[in-house]
Every structure is written in C-alpha cells, then in structure tokens.
Amino acid sequence: MALELRGITKRFGALVANDAIDLEVRPGEIHCLLGENGAGKSTLMNILYGLYQPDEGEIRINGKPLRLDGPRSAINAGIGMVHQHFMLVPVFTVAENVMLGDERVKGPFLDHRSARGHVREVSERYGLAVDPDATVGDLPVGVQQRVEIVKALTRDAKVLILDEPTAVLTPQETRELFTVMRRLREAGTAIVFITHKLKEVKAIADRITVIRRGKVVGTATPDASEAELASLMVGRQVRLRVEKTPARASSAGPAFSVRDLTVRNLAGQAVVDGIGFDIMPGEVLGVAGVQGNGQTELAQAILGLITPEHGSIVLDGVDLSAKSPRDRLRAGLGFVPEDRGHDGLVGTSSVAENLVLDLYDRPEFGRRGSMDLKAVRRNAAERVEEFDIRTTSIDQPVGRLSGGNQQKVVVAREMSRPLRMLLISQPTRGVDVGAMEFIHQRIIRERDQGRPVLLISTELDEVMSLSDRVAVMYGGKIVAVVPADTSTEKIGLLMAGANPEDVVDE
C-alpha cells in the first residue's frame, strides 16, 4: 500500500507544528522520520493516525485522497500505530488486549479461543514469539511492544507507524525489534520509524526524511554519515563524540558514598534495594538501566525528596541522610532532575527567576526577605551568555523556551553555584543534538574540576561515553559496576537481568 502526505500543515495557536510537509512511504520499505523532540514528527504521525486533523494538505492511499476522522478510520484504511507509551491494559492477557476494541463474539460471549488463535497465527508468521495467554503486566517491556505490533497486524495494518520504539528497550531488545521490522518489510508492510537516534537510523532505514522545526529539510539514505544527518537535524555542524581525558586518579578517599540505601514504595516493595557505591573526586559514575528499575527513586532519595527506610548518604565526610533537600543543596549537592518541567522549573516564571530558583534567599540575591532584582537580572544575563540559552529576553517565561533551552536553564542554575558534587538525571532528554553537545561538555568540565558526578541516563551511549565507571541497575539493585569500556552487549545483558557472574566473567 503506497502512502502519500501532501502539504500537511498543522497549527496550535501561533505555533506551526507541521509546515507544508510532503512525505511518501512505499510498500515494503522502512522509512525513517528523523528529527529532534519538538521537530513535529509525532504531530505528523498523529495526523496520519487520525488523532489530529490537518489544517491544510491531504493524505493519499494508493493515489486516492483519504479523510481520517479518528483512529478507527486509520485502522480501517490499513494504518496501525505503536505509540511510544504503550496502550495496553496490564491486568489483561495478550489475547484480551489484542481483541480490545475489535471484540469477536460467539453467541452472547466473547470468543477468546478465536482471539488466541489469531494472536498465535500472526506472532508465528512474523516471528514475534508472543504467548496469547500471558498477562501483559508480567511481560518484559520488549515483549509488551511486540504485543502492540501484533495488535496492529491482527487488524491488517499495511502501514505500521513506530513512534520512538526503542526508548525503553535494552540493546538486545532493540536488535530483536529490528529483526521483526525486517520480516515485516519482506512481507510487504510499509514501516514509518520515528526516532532521533542516528545509529538506529543507519542500521534499519531504507530511506530517511529529516524534519526540523516542522519542515522537511532534507532526505538521505543510510550511507549518509552520522555527522551529515546531525547537521541536517540541527542546521549546523555538531561534534558527536564526547572528548575527554582519562579521569585523574586520586589518593584521597571517595568524595561521595552511599551505603545500604533502601527505599520502599506504598505497596512495601523495595524499589531501591540495599544499594551502595562510592564516587571518587573527579570521576563520573554512570547509572545504566531500563527506565523503572529504581533510578528515579535513587535520585530522589539522594536529594531528600523521599525518605529511605535505611541507609546513609555521605558527601565529603558529612552525612546528609537526616538533612532536608534545602540543606543538601546548601551542602554543595547540585541536582538536575529527570523531569525538568515537573521538578526543575516553574514554567510561568521568567528565565531570570528560574536561574535563582533555589538561590533566591542567598545573600547575593536576597536581602531582608526581598529579592535583589538587579542582582537576579545581572546573574541571568551572565548565565544566558555563558550557557548559550536561546531566549528573546531574560523576562520571557521559561515554559515558552524549547526543551533544549529549558534544560540549559536548569544546568546553568546548578553548575553556576559552588558545587561539591553533581547529580544529573536524564541530562539530554528531549534536547536537540546541539544542546546535547553543550551539556556533555559541561558535565566533563565539572568532572575535570575535581567534582564527583553521578550520571543517571536511559541512553546507554550517553552513559558509556561520559562515564569513567558504569553501575548497572536492575530490579532496584546495582547488579554490577563495570569499566566504561565494557561492551554494550554485556551491559545490555546486565540491564535485562542476566546473572552478573556469567556476564562479567565471559
């Protein structure tokens, strides 16, 4: 089935999310839609799936105009979509999830036998290996994604949209997904693969369309270099490799230590389970793991946002365990949270105000209960220049900045005060390649100035390129601490729960 988008334009108020986009997807090809978060990729695919209506332009299937007034219309036209955040009911079985919205009945009852048979037939045909009777909530993330693909294929999808499908997968699960995609391509299915990861584009795409700021800025083939693709995405040359010297060995003891840290959730489960580690001065310890294995709770416990059941947190010989978040910040702990919008910024406040969000009561910015506005503005002007924050004014609400510039505001605030240790979580989530380059350089600069850095990221390439050692988290535990030059294959196996003795001793 041939698919064409012609002149697709979508506006949200003054924002033009898609600007006269043309896109052609051929039967039996993997067409990659490449661009940074906020470029307009997902908006375009939501139009194709009937979730949004375009303001201008048309969709054509096999040369004929098609109007999509909702997902049902798209499904009936042979278009399926696997969203970045899965649309599955955890307590239902695979078969029940697949039949949801397309229920088969036998008399007055749901025909579960037919649904199970359909799942088996589709999963065997494409090598998806999905048990129709398994409860979805008990399945690994990679298998849940297969369920979403099976769900689309049982509805006879001829065009399959995969929106950032590798965001929550281990390297092994990503390779398995690519194997499935190739089988689908061989069977004639057209696949639209949405991503911002250059290595994956080169590994799987047949053709590449690059979107920047809502416009198609170029097309490419997989033999284009990563540097060429990155420059198309950002509009300038970008240094993709992190340049750093080996960490300087220190004869002093660890600068930051965690011992036997345990955090339980409301159900009483240990989401951080007896964790302990040390970070030396001038060292980056990276934490690798699939999202949801305790990394968020670890960061929150270190800052004091949640109270651990037991354990100690020591910075430069001072036990922070009983201190408030403010006292920990005052002790020199810098914190860049994984969700800047929720935990790092006040979107309606200005850039200048956000740059002193946890400093407003310090003598240099506040006197006798009131803020020194001249000092706040002077600080903002300096930070905007130093960290290359793209804003129309320091008075602009920070929520109106791009994701990358919002992240720079958080990074600028935390790295511009006296630090004794930096905790940075998901440092480049949702930022463009150019901002990523800048943030990576600043992290290494902190390390080179002798500070311990705890880096938490679900981007394995980022962890391995920035870290001096890598701690792998699985099921709330640190299952191994390995050198940063350990192979991605071994780290991926550890992330998936393999026995550390078997992996590390290979």
RAKA-V456180 format. One line per field, one symbol per residue. ss: DSSP state (H for helix, E for strand, C for the rest). phi: phi as a letter, one per 30 degrees, with the letter a starting at -180 (. if undefined). psi: psi as a letter, one per 20 degrees, with the letter a starting at -180 (. if undefined). Layout:
BEGIN
ss: ???
phi: ???
psi: ???
END
This chain:
BEGIN
ss: CCEEEEEEEEEECCEEEEEEEEEEECCCCEEEEECCCCCCHHHHHHHHCCCCCCCEEEEEECCEEECCCCHHHHHHCCEEEECCCCCCCCCCEHHHHHHCCCCCEECCEECHHHHHHHHHHHHHHCCCCCCCCCEHHHCCHHHHHHHHHHHHHCCCCCEEEEECCCCCCCHHHHHHHHHHHHHHHHCCCEEEEEECCHHHHHHHCCEEEEEECCEEEEEECCCCCHHHHHHHHHCCCCCCCCCCCCCCCCCCCCCEEEEEEEEECCCCCEEEEEEEEEECCCCEEEEECCCCCCHHHHHHHHHCCCCCCEEEEEECCEECCCCCHHHHHHCCEEEECCCHHHHHCCCCCEHHHHCCCCCCCCCCCEECCEECHHHHHHHHHHHHHHCCCCCCCCCCEHHHCCHHHHHHHHHHHHHCCCCCEEEEECCCCCCCHHHHHHHHHHHHHHHHCCCEEEEECCCHHHHHHHCCEEEEEECCEEEEEEECCCCHHHHHHHHCCCCHHHHHCC
phi: .dbbcbidbbcbiddcdbbhdcabbcdibcccccldejdjddedddddcidbcddbjbcbchicdbcccleddddddjcbbcdecdcbcedddeddddddibdcbbidcdcddddddddddddddcidhcddcddedccdeddedddddeedddcidcbcccchdceccdeddddddddddddddddjddbcccabcdddeddbdcbbcccbhibdclbacddddddddddddcjadbddcdcadedddbdddddbbbbhdbbcdddidddbcidbabbdeibcccccldejcjdddddddddjdbcddakbbbbhicdcecddeddddddjdcbcddcdddccbcedddeddddbecbdcdedbbbhibddddddddddddddddchddbdadcdeddcddedddddddddddcccdccaccbchdbdicdddddeddeddddddeddjddbcccadddededdcdcbbcccaiicddabbddcdddddddddddjddedddddd
psi: pppppokpppqncipnhpnlpppppqqkqoopopqrpiijghgghhghjjhqpqhqrqpppkipqppojrhgggghikpqpoqhoqmqohiqrgghhhipilppqocjqpnhgggghggggghhhjkimpohiqphiiqqghhhhhghgggghijlphpppoolijhjqrhghghgghgghhggghjjpppooprjoghhghhhqgqpppppliqpirqrriiqrhgggghgghjrppohppoqrqppqpiraqhpppplpppqahijqohonkqqrqpqpkqooqoqqppjkigghgghhhijhqoqgrrqopolipoihjqrgghhghijopoorhnhhgiiqohiqrgghhikhkihjqhiiqpljqqnhghghggggghgggjlooqhqiipphiirrghhghhggggghjjroqiqpopplhkpjqrhghggggghhghgggijjqqpoppqiohhgghhhqhqpppppkiqoiqoqqijqqhgghhghhijqphhhghj.
END
